[in-house]
Structures are given as structure tokens and as C-alpha cells.
Amino acid sequence: MRPTCEGRLMGSKRARRKAARHEWARAMVKTEPAGPPRIILIVLMLLVAGAVLATHWPALSARAMSCDDQQYLADNLLVRNPSWASARRALTEVLEPSTVAGYYQPLSMISLMIDAATGGSVDNLRPFHRTSLILHVANTLLIVLLLYTLFGRPWPAAVAGLLFGLHPLTVEPIPWVGERKTLLAAFFALAALVAYVRYTQTRRWAYFAGAIIGYALALLSKPTSTPLPLAMLLLDYWPLNRWGRRALWEKAPLLAIGAISAVITFVSQDRTAATVLPTDVPWFYAPLRLFHNVVFYLEKMIWPRHLSSHYPVPDPFNLSDRGLFVGLIGILILVPLAWVTLRYTRALAVGLLIYLVLLLPTVQIIGFSDAIAADKYAYLPAVGILIALAWLLGRWRVFSPARRRGALVIGVEALLIVAASAEVLATRRYLAVWKDTESLCGHMLTLTPKAASVRNHLGLYLAGQGRWNEAVAQYKQALKDNPNHVEARNNLGNAYSELGRHAEAYSCWNRTLEQDPSNFTATYNLGTWYAEQSQLPEARQYLESAVRLRPGHPQARTNLAAILIQMGEPSEAAAHLRESIALWPNSANAHYQLGEALRQTGQFEDAAREFREALRLNPAHQGAQAGLRAPVPSGGT
């Protein structure tokens, strides 16, 4: 049967539409961009870098410590005592990091150590913020370079990159010391994407090797970069238009590296922190989390208001919650929209898929946090949205040198200028919240008054200021909001101890262990408390448990050794002290205690050497001074 005229006409329309799509794809993907656009690109990149740097400059003065900065800096012996030994420990503690509860992230820890070596400390956060700001500017420029490499058009690439760099959603990782991992991982991941796109355009294996190295370094910084090979496959589909068997096989080494990293991440997270498997919660939790987060971050990108470092999990976790309901409705709109636009372009569908793929590790299908979302999680996934945006800007010929521009194009340009200006103002306002910890926590509690983790962190800050009664009030409120918050209960015990309310402190620590028998901090605190009460057998019992729970904690070993010395077991004490010194070489007290243990075993020359080392590290150490002055028994050396 011959086709009808209407059938031929429809087929002709489809063919023309398909041909137009392929022609546009070829026009948008340049294998070798021309010379003049490169010059324009360099100028635009310099302007973008200057604008982003100027906008985020107040971050250098931020003094706020966010929720897990305590373990990344204040309580982290490796970061506070940078050395080759500290870097080696960060690299070799693969399945059970000793100083940070969570996954393996050695490059991020080493990066923080470098800043500490240049003067960074709890009292001087500027070196940390300086490096983070440099990384954010570098990431913005890598995004511009990636978009230009994909589409060969400098203006759309620069505009999309500028909107990313100025956006208030990118504020959080800069003044938050512990989020160095987000910036560093994004830097290597973006470099890997640029190298991969250049490989597809030039077929030079050096670029592909660069993509593999960049991906591996991103995983060593933060394993949320794991799905990057899937993002590369989506780029193969569009706009690179090289989907096929070869594209799949090329990803084999990347997927192998990602699989190894995923196993290490799960094991290290499970051993040192907590994981909640999908089977531990109702079946609908995972899809509702996914729907919520996909729409939540898109909403924040379009309208960045009420930004916070902590968005608590809704309670109850069902569609009566506005965020979960909006997430479901949003997905029901986005999926058909992306499907319909495939008739005209793959840009929206592929951009959304890249965004979704890069977001997957943080939607907590395997739970690891008491928050449902965090601004930092949108940092790298935003690349997918930016790819679609850059294509759209190029399609509309925004900033075209053409003499005559349509009203729509002029309107879009005006809208982009307004959007960039609004971002600058919003970013500056949000940065002001980070001026100190009390201000930051107050901002978060204004948005979410029942966030127990935030109240616990505020309590820690107040305790550090010696405002113990105010800290007690915050810990109590945290426990009222969440009776199962073991860290708040343990910290309440610490505050009671400082206030001399020892019975209440003892009760808090015991209740913490009832809730969480493997809680290291409560176990350690009880051991220290018993030692202060001169109840040596009980102190020994708890401190030995603390060492078993966390073998890499040098202070627990030092305190246990002090108890063993008092109980007349100096040889066992010396063994623990040598382990402690290997972990923390700059501890004057550990060297002093080792000197005491060696003196009790008759090794007087070795004991004197340890006393001298303690005095070198702390010239005012009275115990070491007394040890050196102590007479050597007859027959000793």
C-alpha cells in the first residue's frame, strides 16, 4: 500500500525535525573551537573569576564552626598536628578512619592539614577559608571551560558559570571547614569531565588518563563523586552524540574504580558512624526521599530562600509534609516535561538525568545522617542543570553580536542580569550569617526550632566559651526534641561535670551507654571520671573499653597508661604509650608518662630522654622537670 499524502507530509516533518536536531547538535559541539572565541573565553573567565571572588570575599572573615567542624578541626589531632606521619595515617586508615566518624576521605584531610601548617586553627579560620574560596573560584572556571568545550560558545558558558559561582546555594562549603571535601571532590570531578570531553574530541589517550586520575582523586576527596562515569555516559548520548558499545567499554576502568570506592565507603561509614539500610525503614522512604531532594534543590536553585546547613527529616515522614508532597508533584511534572521535550532536544532530559545521577549518593537510600538535605549536596549535581542552561542560552543566541535582536532575547538578557545581581545580594546576606557560631546556629534554629543536632552544636559552642549553664539549657532542649540524641546526652554529662554536678554527669554518661553501648565518648568520659575519683579498677575497665572501641585514639591510650602506672603495671603502660606517641608524636604528656613507666622499670637513661622530649615540647611541664631532678637509685644508669 502506498503512503497517503498526509502520511508522506508527516514523515517529511519528522525527517526535517530530526535533521534539524542533528544539525543543531553538530553546530553546538565543536571539535576544535576557533581562535577568536578562545580569546573571548579567557577574558570572560577572568571577569567571572573576579566577580565570584568579590562576591564571596566576606567568607574569609567568617568565624562560625558548623556542625561537624568539631571532629574535622577542633578535636582532630591529625589536622591540628600536621606532619608526614599525620598524612600517612589519613592515607592508610582506609576501612576505619580514627579521627573522623565516616567514610574514607584522605585528600580532604591532608588538604586541611596543609592549611593548619600555614597557621590555620580554631582561632584562625582564615587559611581554611582562603583555600576553600580559591577552590570555589577554580570550580566555577572549570564549569565555564566544560561548557565551552562541549558547545564552543564562550558567552553562554560564561553566563552559566557566573550564575553558578555567584549563587547563594554555593556559600555553604566555603566557610564550613569540614566541607573542604565538597569543593575538593568537585574540583577533581570537573577536571575529569573536561579531560573526558577533550578525549572524545581529540582521541588522545592522555586526556582519558587525565579523566581516570581526576575521578580517582575526586573519590579520595569525597566518595559522592562515585556516579561520575554514568554522567559521562549521558554526555556520550548528548551532546557528544557518540553513544555505542565503545562508549560503554571505555567506562569499564572508571566503573571498577567506583565500585571499589563504594565498598570502602560503605564499610568505613558502617564501622565508624552509622548506616541505615533500605530494609530498616518502610519501603516508601527511599522514593519519597529521592522525589523530595530532586525537587527541593531545584526549588532552591530557582528561589534560594531560607537556606540552612541543616534540613531535618520530616516527622511524620509521609505526604502530609509539604516538602514530600511538593516533591511527588514536582516529579510528576518533570518526567512528562522531559519526555515531551525529547521531540525537540535532548538537552533538558539529559541535563536532568545528569543532575539526578550525581545527586543519588546523597539522597540517603542508605541513610547516614539525621538531615534529609543539605545545600552542599547540590554543588556538583548542579552541573547537569548548567549544561541544559548553557545549551538553551546558545540556542536563543543570547549576547549575539547580531544587529537586530528580538524582544525575547533582550528580555532574557535583562532577566540574567537581574538574576546575577539578586544572587550577589542573597549570597552576601547569607554569608553574614556565618560571622560566628552563635549567629549561624541562631539562623538555623529560626528556620527549624526543633533541630536537635543544631542545639547540640550550639551547646558545644557555649561550653567552649565557658557558658556552662547556657550549654546545659541547649542540651536539655535538644534531648526534649529528640530523646535518642546520644551525643547531646553525653555532652550534657560533660557540662554537668564541669559544673561540679558529678552524680548527674555520671547518670548522663550511663544512660548514653544504655542507648549506645559502643559509644566511645561516653565510655572514655566514664573512665576519665573514675580516674579523677581515684577509683582505679573502674577507670581501667572503661579506658580499656575505650581503647578497644577506638584503637587510634592516642589520648585514651595515654590516660589508660597513667592508670596502669599507678596500679604498678609500667610495662603494659609503656606499650600503650609507645602506641600513643606513634599516633601523636607531639604530646608532651605522653612522653612524660612514658618516662615515668620506663623509670619504674629501671630504664633510667631512656626515661630521662623521654622527660627531655616532654620538656622540649612543653618547657613548663612540671612533671617532666621533676622526673629529671629525681635521683637515680644506686646501680641505675
C-alpha positions in Angstrom: 0.0 0.0 0.0 1.4 3.4 -1.0 1.6 6.0 1.8 -1.1 8.8 1.7 -0.2 12.4 1.1 -0.8 13.1 4.8 1.5 10.2 5.8 4.2 11.5 3.4 3.8 15.0 4.8 4.0 13.8 8.5 7.1 11.7 7.6 8.7 14.6 5.9 8.1 16.8 9.0 9.6 14.2 11.3 12.6 13.9 8.9 13.1 17.6 8.8 12.8 17.8 12.6 15.3 15.0 13.1 17.7 16.6 10.6 17.4 20.0 12.2 18.1 18.4 15.6 21.3 16.7 14.3 22.4 19.9 12.5 22.0 21.8 15.7 23.9 19.2 17.7 26.7 19.3 15.2 26.7 23.1 15.4 26.8 23.1 19.1 29.6 20.6 19.6 32.9 21.9 18.3 35.9 19.6 18.0 38.3 22.4 17.7 37.0 25.8 18.7 38.2 28.8 16.6 40.9 31.1 17.8 38.9 34.3 18.5 36.3 32.7 20.8 39.2 31.3 22.9 40.4 34.9 23.4 36.9 36.0 24.3 36.7 33.0 26.7 39.9 33.9 28.5 38.7 37.5 29.1 35.2 36.2 30.2 36.8 33.7 32.6 38.9 36.5 34.2 35.8 38.6 34.6 33.8 35.7 36.1 36.6 34.8 38.5 36.8 38.4 39.7 33.0 38.6 40.2 32.9 35.4 42.1 35.9 36.3 44.2 34.5 39.7 45.1 31.1 38.3 46.0 32.3 35.6 48.3 35.2 37.7 49.8 33.4 38.1 53.2 33.7 34.3 53.7 37.4 34.9 54.6 36.3 36.7 57.8 33.7 34.0 58.8 34.3 32.6 62.3 31.4 30.1 62.5 32.1 26.5 63.2 29.4 24.3 61.7 28.0 21.0 62.9 30.9 18.6 62.3 33.8 21.0 62.4 34.5 19.8 65.9 35.7 16.4 64.5 37.3 17.9 61.4 39.3 20.5 63.2 38.8 21.3 66.9 39.1 17.6 68.1 41.2 16.3 65.2 44.7 15.6 66.3 45.9 14.9 62.8 44.7 18.2 61.4 45.9 20.2 64.4 49.3 18.5 64.3 50.1 18.3 60.6 53.1 16.1 59.6 54.1 13.4 57.2 53.0 10.9 59.9 49.6 12.5 60.1 49.2 12.4 56.3 50.3 8.8 56.2 47.7 7.9 58.8 45.0 9.7 56.8 46.0 7.7 53.7 46.4 4.3 55.4 43.3 4.3 57.7 41.1 3.0 54.9 38.3 1.0 56.4 38.3 2.6 59.9 39.3 6.3 60.0 40.3 7.1 63.6 39.7 10.9 63.8 36.6 11.4 61.7 33.5 9.3 62.0 32.5 8.4 58.5 33.9 7.4 55.1 37.5 7.4 53.8 38.5 10.9 52.6 42.3 11.2 52.9 42.9 14.0 50.4 40.4 16.3 52.1 42.1 15.6 55.5 45.6 16.3 54.0 44.3 19.5 52.5 43.1 20.7 55.9 46.5 19.7 57.4 48.2 21.9 54.9 46.1 24.8 55.9 46.8 24.1 59.6 50.5 24.1 58.8 50.2 27.6 57.4 48.6 28.9 60.6 45.0 27.6 60.5 43.4 26.8 63.8 40.1 27.1 65.7 41.1 30.7 66.5 42.3 31.5 63.0 40.0 30.0 60.3 41.1 32.4 57.5 43.7 29.9 56.0 41.0 27.3 55.6 38.5 29.7 54.1 41.2 31.1 51.8 41.8 27.7 50.2 38.1 26.9 50.0 37.4 30.2 48.2 40.2 29.5 45.7 38.7 26.1 45.1 35.3 27.6 44.5 36.6 30.1 42.0 38.5 27.3 40.3 35.4 25.1 40.2 33.4 28.0 38.6 36.1 28.4 35.9 36.2 24.6 35.3 32.4 24.7 34.7 32.9 27.6 32.2 35.6 25.5 30.5 33.5 22.4 30.4 30.5 24.2 28.9 32.7 25.9 26.3 34.4 22.6 25.5 31.0 21.0 25.0 29.4 23.7 22.9 32.2 26.0 21.7 30.3 29.2 22.6 32.1 31.4 25.2 29.2 33.7 26.2 26.6 31.1 27.2 29.4 29.1 29.0 30.5 32.2 31.0 26.9 33.3 31.9 26.0 29.8 33.1 29.3 29.6 35.1 28.7 33.0 36.6 25.2 32.1 37.8 26.7 29.1 39.5 29.6 30.9 41.1 27.5 33.7 42.5 24.6 31.5 43.7 23.9 31.5 47.4 23.5 27.8 47.3 27.3 27.6 46.9 28.0 29.6 50.0 27.9 26.7 52.5 31.1 24.7 51.5 33.3 27.8 51.7 33.1 28.9 55.4 32.3 25.4 56.6 35.7 24.0 57.3 34.6 20.3 57.2 33.1 20.8 53.7 36.5 21.2 52.1 35.7 17.7 50.8 32.8 19.0 48.7 35.0 21.6 47.0 38.0 19.4 46.5 35.9 16.5 45.1 34.1 18.8 42.8 37.4 20.3 41.5 38.8 16.9 40.6 35.4 15.7 39.2 35.0 18.7 37.0 38.6 18.4 35.8 37.8 14.7 34.9 34.8 15.8 32.9 36.8 18.4 31.0 39.5 15.9 30.2 36.9 13.3 29.1 35.2 15.7 26.7 38.5 16.6 25.2 39.4 12.9 24.8 36.2 12.4 22.8 37.1 15.3 20.6 40.8 14.6 20.0 41.1 10.8 20.7 44.2 11.5 22.7 44.7 8.9 25.4 46.4 11.4 27.7 43.1 13.1 28.2 41.4 9.8 29.0 44.2 9.1 31.5 43.6 12.5 33.0 39.9 11.7 33.3 40.7 8.5 35.2 43.2 10.2 37.5 40.8 13.1 38.2 38.0 10.6 39.0 40.2 8.7 41.4 41.3 11.9 43.2 37.7 13.0 43.5 36.8 9.8 45.2 39.7 10.1 47.6 38.3 13.6 48.5 34.7 12.7 48.9 33.0 9.5 47.5 29.8 11.3 46.5 31.6 11.6 43.1 31.0 7.9 42.5 28.4 8.2 39.7 30.6 10.4 37.5 31.1 7.6 34.9 27.3 7.5 34.4 27.3 11.3 33.9 30.0 10.7 31.2 27.8 8.1 29.5 24.9 10.6 29.4 27.2 13.2 27.8 28.0 10.5 25.2 24.3 10.3 24.4 24.0 14.1 24.2 25.6 16.4 23.3 28.7 14.3 22.2 26.4 12.0 20.1 28.8 9.0 20.4 26.5 6.6 22.2 27.5 3.0 21.5 29.4 -0.1 22.5 32.8 1.7 22.5 31.5 4.4 24.8 30.3 1.7 27.2 33.6 -0.2 27.2 35.6 2.9 27.8 33.9 3.4 31.2 35.0 -0.1 32.4 38.1 1.2 34.4 36.1 4.1 35.8 33.3 1.8 36.9 35.8 -0.6 38.5 37.4 2.3 40.5 34.0 3.5 41.5 32.9 0.0 42.7 36.0 -0.4 44.9 35.4 3.1 46.3 31.7 2.3 47.0 32.7 -0.8 49.0 35.3 1.1 51.0 32.8 3.9 51.6 30.1 1.6 53.0 32.5 -0.4 55.2 34.2 2.7 56.7 30.9 4.6 57.2 29.4 1.5 58.9 32.3 0.9 61.2 32.9 4.4 62.4 29.5 6.1 62.2 26.1 4.7 61.2 24.2 3.3 58.2 20.5 2.7 57.8 19.7 0.2 55.1 16.6 0.4 52.9 15.3 -2.7 54.6 15.4 -1.0 58.0 12.7 1.6 57.1 9.3 1.4 55.3 9.6 0.8 51.6 8.3 4.2 50.6 11.1 6.1 52.4 13.6 5.8 49.6 11.4 7.0 46.7 10.0 9.9 48.8 13.5 11.0 49.8 14.5 10.9 46.1 11.5 12.9 44.9 11.9 15.4 47.8 15.5 16.1 47.1 15.3 16.3 43.3 12.6 19.0 43.6 13.9 20.6 46.8 17.3 21.6 45.3 15.7 22.7 42.0 13.5 25.0 44.1 16.5 26.3 46.0 18.3 27.0 42.7 15.4 29.0 41.3 14.4 30.7 44.5 17.2 30.4 47.1 15.5 31.5 50.3 15.6 30.0 53.8 19.0 28.4 53.2 20.4 26.4 56.1 23.1 23.9 56.9 20.5 21.5 58.4 17.2 20.4 57.0 15.7 17.9 59.4 13.9 14.8 58.3 10.1 15.4 58.2 8.2 14.0 61.1 5.8 12.3 60.2 7.5 11.0 57.1 4.5 11.0 54.7 2.7 13.1 52.2 1.2 15.3 54.9 4.5 17.0 54.9 4.6 19.9 52.4 8.2 19.2 51.2 7.4 15.5 50.5 4.1 16.3 48.8 5.7 19.0 46.6 8.5 16.6 45.7 6.0 14.0 44.4 4.0 16.6 42.4 7.2 18.0 41.1 8.4 14.6 39.8 5.0 14.0 38.2 5.5 17.3 36.3 9.3 17.0 35.5 9.2 13.5 34.0 6.5 14.1 31.3 8.1 17.5 30.6 11.5 16.0 29.9 9.8 13.3 27.8 7.9 15.8 25.7 11.0 17.9 25.0 12.8 14.9 23.6 10.9 15.6 20.4 12.8 18.8 20.0 16.0 18.5 22.0 17.7 16.1 24.4 19.1 19.0 26.5 16.5 19.1 29.2 16.2 15.4 29.7 19.9 14.7 29.7 20.6 17.7 32.0 18.0 16.5 34.5 19.4 12.9 34.3 23.0 14.1 35.0 21.6 16.2 37.9 19.8 13.1 39.2 22.7 10.7 38.8 25.1 13.0 40.6 22.6 13.6 43.3 21.9 9.9 44.0 24.7 9.2 46.6 23.3 12.0 48.9 19.6 11.2 48.8 20.3 8.6 51.6 18.8 5.5 50.0 21.4 4.1 52.5 20.9 6.5 55.5 23.9 8.3 57.0 22.6 11.5 58.5 19.7 12.9 60.6 19.1 15.5 57.9 17.1 15.0 54.7 19.1 17.5 52.7 22.0 20.0 52.8 22.9 22.8 50.4 26.4 21.3 49.8 24.8 18.2 48.2 23.6 20.3 45.2 27.1 21.6 44.5 28.3 19.1 41.9 24.9 17.9 40.6 24.2 21.5 39.5 26.4 20.7 36.5 23.6 18.9 34.9 21.3 21.9 35.1 24.1 24.2 33.9 24.7 22.1 30.8 21.0 22.4 29.9 21.1 26.1 30.6 24.2 26.7 28.5 22.6 24.9 25.6 19.4 27.0 26.0 21.4 30.3 26.1 23.3 29.3 23.0 20.1 28.2 21.3 18.5 31.6 21.8 21.7 33.3 20.7 21.9 35.3 23.9 24.6 38.0 23.7 24.7 37.5 19.9 26.6 40.3 18.0 23.7 40.4 15.6 22.4 44.0 14.9 18.8 43.1 15.4 17.7 41.2 18.4 14.2 40.1 19.2 12.3 41.2 22.3 12.6 37.7 23.7 16.4 37.7 23.6 16.6 41.2 25.1 14.2 40.1 27.8 16.3 37.0 28.6 19.5 39.1 28.8 17.8 41.5 31.2 16.5 38.6 33.3 20.0 37.2 33.5 21.4 40.5 34.7 18.7 40.8 37.3 19.3 37.1 38.4 23.0 37.7 38.8 22.5 40.9 40.8 19.9 39.2 43.0 22.4 36.3 43.6 25.1 38.7 44.7 22.8 40.3 47.3 21.4 36.9 48.5 24.9 35.5 48.8 26.2 38.5 50.8 23.2 38.2 53.2 23.7 34.5 53.7 27.5 35.0 54.3 26.6 37.5 57.1 25.0 34.6 59.0 28.4 32.8 59.2 30.1 35.6 61.2 30.2 33.3 64.3 28.8 30.0 65.5 26.1 31.6 67.7 24.8 33.6 64.8 24.8 30.5 62.4 23.1 28.3 64.9 20.5 31.0 65.7 19.8 31.3 62.0 19.3 27.6 61.6 17.1 27.3 64.7 14.9 30.2 63.5 14.1 28.1 60.4 14.0 24.7 62.2 13.4 25.2 66.0 13.4 21.5 66.8 16.7 20.6 65.1 18.3 18.7 68.0 21.7 18.4 66.2 21.9 22.2 65.8 21.0 22.8 69.5 23.7 20.3 70.5 26.2 22.1 68.3 25.2 25.4 69.9 25.7 23.8 73.3 29.2 22.8 72.3 30.0 26.4 71.3 28.6 27.8 74.5 30.6 25.2 76.5 33.7 26.3 74.7 33.0 29.9 75.8 32.7 28.7 79.5 28.9 29.4 79.4 28.1 26.1 81.0 24.6 26.8 82.3 23.5 28.1 78.8 25.1 25.0 77.3 23.1 22.8 79.7 19.8 24.5 78.6 20.6 23.8 74.9 21.5 20.2 75.6 18.3 19.7 77.5 16.2 21.2 74.8 17.9 19.0 72.2 17.0 16.0 74.3 13.5 17.2 74.6 13.2 17.5 70.9 15.0 14.1 70.3 15.3 11.9 73.4 17.5 9.5 71.5 20.2 12.1 70.7 23.1 10.3 72.4 25.7 13.0 71.6 23.6 15.7 73.3 23.1 13.5 76.4 26.9 12.8 76.5 27.7 16.5 76.2 25.1 17.3 78.9 27.1 14.9 81.2 30.3 16.9 80.3 28.6 20.2 81.2 27.4 18.8 84.5 30.9 17.5 85.3 32.3 21.0 84.7 29.7 22.5 87.0 30.6 20.0 89.7 27.3 18.1 89.4 29.1 14.8 89.3 26.1 12.5 90.1 24.1 14.0 87.2 27.1 13.7 84.9 27.6 10.1 85.8 23.9 9.4 85.2 24.0 11.1 81.7 27.0 9.0 80.6 25.5 5.8 81.9 22.2 6.5 80.0 24.3 7.3 76.9 25.8 3.8 77.1 22.4 2.2 77.7 21.3 3.8 74.4 24.5 3.1 72.6 26.8 0.5 74.3 29.6 1.1 71.8 29.6 4.9 72.3 33.3 5.8 72.6 32.9 9.3 74.0 30.7 8.2 76.9 33.0 5.2 77.7 36.1 7.5 77.6 34.4 10.1 79.8 33.4 7.5 82.4 36.9 6.2 82.5 38.3 9.7 83.0 35.7 10.4 85.6 36.6 7.3 87.7 40.3 8.2 87.4 39.5 11.6 88.9 37.7 9.9 91.7 40.8 7.7 92.2 38.7 4.6 91.5 41.4 2.9 89.5 39.9 -0.5 88.7 36.8 1.1 87.3 38.8 3.7 85.4 40.9 0.9 83.9 37.9 -1.1 82.9 36.3 1.8 81.0 39.5 3.1 79.4 40.4 -0.3 78.2 37.0 -0.5 76.6 37.6 2.9 75.0 40.9 1.8 73.5 39.1 -1.3 72.1 36.4 0.9 70.6 38.9 3.3 69.1 42.5 1.9 68.9 43.7 5.0 67.1 42.7 7.5 69.9 46.0 8.5 71.5 44.5 10.3 74.5 42.6 7.2 75.5 45.8 5.2 75.5 47.7 7.9 77.4 45.1 8.1 80.1 44.9 4.3 80.4 48.7 4.2 80.7 48.5 6.7 83.6 46.2 4.4 85.4 48.4 1.4 84.8 51.4 3.2 86.1 49.5 4.0 89.3 48.4 0.3 89.6 52.1 -0.8 89.3 52.0 -2.2 85.7 54.6 0.0 84.0 55.5 -2.4 81.2 51.9 -2.6 79.9 51.7 1.2 80.3 54.8 1.7 78.2 53.4 -0.4 75.4 50.2 1.8 75.3 52.3 4.9 75.5 54.5 3.9 72.6 51.4 3.4 70.5 50.1 6.8 71.7 53.3 8.6 70.7 53.3 6.8 67.3 49.8 8.3 66.8 50.5 11.7 68.4 54.3 12.4 68.4 53.8 16.0 69.8 52.1 15.0 73.0 54.3 16.2 75.9 52.2 14.3 78.4 52.6 11.0 76.5 56.4 11.4 76.6 56.3 12.3 80.3 54.1 9.3 81.1 56.4 7.0 79.1 59.3 8.4 81.0 57.5 7.5 84.3 56.8 4.0 83.0 60.5 3.5 82.0 61.7 4.9 85.3 59.6 2.3 87.2 61.1 -0.5 85.1 64.6 0.7 85.8 65.4 2.1 82.3 66.6 5.5 83.7 68.5 6.7 80.7 65.6 6.1 78.4 63.3 7.7 80.9 65.5 10.8 81.0 65.3 11.0 77.2 61.5 11.0 77.3 61.4 13.6 80.1 63.7 15.8 78.0 61.5 15.3 74.9 58.4 16.3 77.0 60.2 19.5 78.1 61.2 20.3 74.5 57.5 20.1 73.6 56.3 21.9 76.7 59.1 23.7 78.7 56.7 24.3 81.5 55.8 20.6 82.1 56.4 20.3 85.8 56.1 16.5 85.9 58.9 16.2 83.3 61.0 18.7 85.3 60.5 16.7 88.5 61.4 13.4 86.6 64.7 14.8 85.5 65.5 16.0 89.0 64.6 12.7 90.6 67.6 10.8 92.0 68.7 7.7 90.2 68.8 4.7 92.6 72.2 3.1 93.3 73.2 0.8 90.5 70.9 2.6 88.0 72.2 4.2 84.7 
